[in-house]
Amino acid sequence: METTRTYLPAAGHDWLLPLYDPIVKLLGGDAARRTLIEQAELQRGHRVLEIGCGTGTLTTMAKRLHADVEVVGLDPDAKALERAKHKAARENASIQFDQGFADDLPYPDGSFHRIFSAFMFHHLPSGERAQMLREARRVLKPGGELHMLDFEGPGDRKHGFLAHLFHSNEHLKDNSETQVLSLMNQAGFLDAKKVGRRTMLFGGIAYYRAGA
């Protein structure tokens, strides 16, 4: 595993990590994640991956809401993964957490029925976004789906102060709806579309769905 690669931490800076969960929850992030899970229509026996699981909020929520699905979370940040493991343990939730990068998923082809990505896509350098989506398409089973939510790009809506605290315009500039859908289509996804949006204190967020 390439442990020397750099990445953008969940909160944008390591020193913000302890504050990330309470701030995002206060601002409605947990409700946004729950909507994403509901959108995916998980079923008994599904195997689910969250790419960029961070501190494990969505993975733990998915397991709590759907105890009969298998949940896997992947993130490059060892500190965030430790928090994720403690969070799952507190809820007695059996979740597999792996350290790795979004553009080089350590799973065989066709491993998952659903893939989640929440507040992660804009973290990736522009050159890695297309490869992340190709990898997501690769590890989805036929008929599987990618469900993603992220900040809208600067051209889609205005962003609040907290969005700029966590992430600069540099990380959001390529996050427009047009660009995201174009990359999904290029990666081989079917019927990629923006399926919803909501306005939060830290900025507008968009929901996407794409099939394998």
Secondary structure, DSSP 8 states (H G I E B T S, - for coil): --TT-----TTSSGGGHHHHHHHHHHTTHHHHHHHHHHHHT--TT-EEEEET-TTSHHHHHHHHH-TTSEEEEEES-HHHHHHHHHHHHHTT---EEEE--TTS--S-TT-EEEEEEES-GGGS-HHHHHHHHHHHHHHEEEEEEEEEEEE--TTTS---HHHHHHS-HHHHTT--HHHHHHHHHHTT-EEEEEEEEEEETTEEEEEEEEE-
